[in-house]
Amino acid sequence: MASLIKLLFAALIAFAVSLCLGPFTIKILHRLKFGQSIRDDGPQTHLKKAGTPTMGGILILVSLVAGLAAADVFTPEVWWVLFLTISFGFIGLVDDFIIVVAKRSLGLKARQKLFAQIVLAGFAAVFMIQGRFPTTQLVPFTDLSLSFPDFGFGNPLFFLYAVFVIVAISNAVNLTDGLDGLASGTTAFAALAFGVLAFWQGHPSLGTFAIILASACFGFVWFNGPPAQVFMGDTGSLALGAALAGISLFSQLSLFFLIIGGIFVSETLSVVIQVTSYKTSGKRIFRMSPLHHHFELGGMLEPKIMIRFWMVGVVLGIIGILGYLLK
């Protein structure tokens, strides 16, 4: 009971810090003129969002750290997941800063961001291997697990797998961050599901991290919901993706992301399918990718898309939990 009270208190701290610092953060970003630049080739309805403060992901990170400090769960796993979260957030911060200073919609070059992400993900993968943390990953709805043979020189297969998972999930959340409240809300529900599973899997510190992360995201939604007063930017989206990846990897639940993170997976697949189809046949499968823009250009209002994606996220979270229980 005491540990539950401490968890709930820490989650409330993260939420409260986000609510209290939100207006101040937005005011500072306005004063610094850190407004979002909008792509001309995107939905025309988004042009009115130009100038909305970005880099709001800083608020999520501060709230997360405050909640973790209140929970006092700084195990080695938590330190490394936090490292991934903040370091990927820093990549996003640099990207956002370039965008607002140069007043253009694109910041760092794709290869620059990818290189930095691979290096940072590699550090975490090496830590897991050298620290002899469990690397087997559970397979949903079965008693099976994905194992990586150690060939005697550092488990290279798991290294490649871990780097891929971290980089892929981080960029998947980044692609989802295209509508007000979309990425923050879907991340919160995914984090809640992973939090429950991490506790059942015997990783209470990671479960606590996930619950606090969800609370920080919900606090951010207060200001990020439509019409958004602030955007998280790459500062937030890359950090949130890295956090989900770290939690899932260290708790041996990364394969569950295919279910729980189904929204992020579908957003990424829509981009891959669209680009592949256009390059090979000159035809577009979707009106526009990522997927949320397809519905938007089809006439669906932005708040309705957000709410429906949230609802799907909740259902996928429940299915993911069932995938752990029904085996």
Secondary structure, 3 states (H helix, E strand, C coil): CHHHHHHHHHHHHHHHHHHHHHHHHHHHHHHCCCECCCCCCCCHHHHHHCCCECCCHHHHHHHHHHHHHHHCCCCHHHHHHHHHHHHHHHHHHHHHHHHHHHCCCCCCCHHHHHHHHHHHHHHHHHHHHHCCCCCCEECCCCCCEECCCCCCCCCHHHHHHHHHHHHHHHHHHHHHCCCCCHHHHHHHHHHHHHHHHHHHCCCHHHHHHHHHHHHHHHHHHHHHCCCCCCCCHHHHHHHHHHHHHHHHHHCCCHHHHHHHCHHHHHHHHHHHHHHHHHHHHCCCCCCCCCHHHHHHHCCCCHHHHHHHHHHHHHHHHHHHHHHHHCC
